[in-house]
Amino acid sequence: VQLQASGGGLVQAGGSLRLSCAASGTVFRDSAMDWYRQAPGKQRELVATISSDHTRNYVDAVKGRFTISRDNVRRTVFLQMNGLGPEDTAVYFCHTRRWGKDFWGRGTRVTVSS
């Protein structure tokens, strides 16, 4: 399984970014997909999850601001991030778990300036 994340960058507080993660090597439509993030000096944390039936869950800190979605034809999962703040500065990783194994993308850096 290969996951390729993109879309990070530098944005001012209050701005928006859209992250993408393209997947290969798995039956994408049957896979739950997640976005994690790791801020400097902090542990990696789960941000959002979308199941194979499109059920979504979010960490409280991003509810109402972030939206996870998926396109099974393009085998891609998205994270639309609105109302960004400095606390959202982190490296964002896409993740899936298949056959009892965890698969991670390389990460894409998001920096929010105040």
C-alpha positions, -999 to 999 in steps of 0.1 A, spaced: 0 0 0 13 34 -9 -1 67 3 10 100 -12 -1 131 6 0 166 -8 -15 201 -4 4 214 26 19 248 27 21 282 45 -11 300 52 -22 329 74 -45 324 103 -81 322 92 -71 307 59 -78 274 42 -60 245 27 -71 212 11 -49 182 16 -51 152 -7 -39 116 -2 -37 93 -32 -37 56 -24 -25 26 -44 -20 -11 -37 -52 -17 -17 -89 -20 -23 -95 16 -16 -133 15 -14 -132 -10 14 -106 9 34 -112 33 63 -89 63 58 -75 86 84 -56 119 87 -32 123 116 -10 152 125 21 158 145 30 192 158 65 201 168 74 184 201 41 166 204 28 131 197 10 122 165 -27 126 169 -57 114 150 -75 143 133 -103 127 112 -115 94 99 -137 84 71 -150 48 69 -157 28 37 -194 39 40 -184 75 44 -190 78 81 -169 106 94 -154 113 128 -132 142 140 -112 152 170 -129 179 190 -103 205 181 -112 205 144 -149 199 145 -168 225 124 -136 236 107 -122 205 89 -140 181 66 -128 147 55 -140 132 23 -132 105 -2 -134 99 -39 -134 61 -45 -130 65 -83 -98 86 -79 -87 66 -49 -81 97 -30 -90 111 5 -92 148 12 -90 170 42 -105 204 37 -92 227 65 -109 260 71 -104 286 98 -69 275 103 -50 287 134 -14 285 146 -25 255 167 -30 236 134 6 239 125 19 203 120 29 176 96 -2 159 84 -1 122 75 -27 100 58 -31 65 72 -49 33 66 -49 -1 82 -52 -32 61 -44 -69 69 -34 -60 104 -8 -35 93 -6 2 95 3 22 63 14 58 64 20 85 38 52 106 40 34 136 54 27 171 42 36 201 63 11 228 72 23 260 87 -2 286 99 12 321 107 -5 343 132 
